[in-house]
Amino acid sequence: MKRVYLFCSAGMSTSMLASKMQKAANEHGLPIEVEAFPDGKIGQIIDERHPDVILLGPQVKFRFNEIAEKYADTGIPIQVIDQGDYGMMNGEKVLKTAIKLMKAAK
C-alpha cells in the first residue's frame, strides 16, 4: 500500500481533494491510501506513517523550501499541488502527479 499524504493549513480543504483522489485510486484498483493533514504535523506523520509522497496545498507553498530541505534525507518526494488542479478539485490529475513522483523517486 502506497501512502500519498496532503498537507495544508488546517487539513480541511485538502481533505476534499484527498477523498476525490482516494475515489480515483479505488476506481482504478490502485493500492494507494490518500489522506490529508494540517502542515504542522508533517514531522509526526513522516515519523509515524512513512508516506511515499507528500503534496502541499497551494496555501502553504511558501513553506515548500523549508519542508523540502528539512526532510530531504527521507527520500520522500515533496511537491506543491498545482493551483488549477487544486481549485478544480481534480483528484484524478493530482493522483497521477503523485504516482509520477513515486515512480521518479525509485
N, C-alpha and C positions, 0 to 999 in steps of 0.2 A: 504494500500500500504506500503510494507516494503521498506526501503531505505538502499542500500549497496553502500558505497562510498569508492573509491580507492584514495590513495594519493601517489604521487611520487615527485621527484624533481621539475618538471615543469608541471606535469599532462599530458604530451604528450604520453609517451609510455603506461601509464595505460589507456589512452583513447581508444586505440585499444582493449585492453583486456576488458575494460568496455563494449564496443559495442558488443563484442562476448558474454559476459555474459548476456547482455540485450537480445540479439537474442535468446540465450538458454532459458532464462526465458519466453520470449514471445512464443517460440515454445511449451513450456510445460504449457502455460496458467497460469503462476505464477504471482501474483500481486506484482512484485518487480521492483523497479527503481534502475538502476545501473549507477553511474556517476563517473567521475574522476576529481581530483583537484590537484593543487600544495600543497605540505605539509605545506607551510606557512599559508594556510587558514584553517587548521584543527579547530582551536578555533572558528572562524567565522562560519564555516559550522555546527559545533556542536550546537552553539547557535541559528542559524537561521533555520536549516533544520532538526535537530534532527535525525541523522542516527540511524539505528538499528544495523549496523555492520560497522566497519572501517577496511579496509585492506590496508596495507602499501606495496608499491613496494619494491623489494629486494634492490634497490639502496638507500633507506632511512631506511633500517633495523637498522642502527646504532642509529637511533632516537627512536627505539621501547620503551626502558625502560623509557626514558624521557616522551614520549607521554602517555604511559600506566599509569605512576604514576600521571601525571598532570590531566588526565581525568578519573581516577579510580572511582571517586564519581558519574560519569554519568551512570554507569552500562552498558555502550556500550562495547560489545566485540571488542577487537583490536588485530589484528594478522598480521604477515608478510606473504605475499603471497609466496608460495613455489617457489623456484628458477626455478625448472624444469618446473612447470606448467606455470610460467610467461614466461620463454623462449620459450615455445611451444605455447604460447597464448591460452592455454586450458581453454576457457571460461566456458565450461560445468563443468569441475572439480573444478575450483575456485568458481563457483556459488554454487556447492554442499557443499564446505567448508564453505561458508558464511551462507548457510541455517543451517548447523550443529551448527555453532556458535550461531545463533539466537535461535535455539531450546534449546541449553545448557544454554543460558542466562535467560530463562523463570523462 
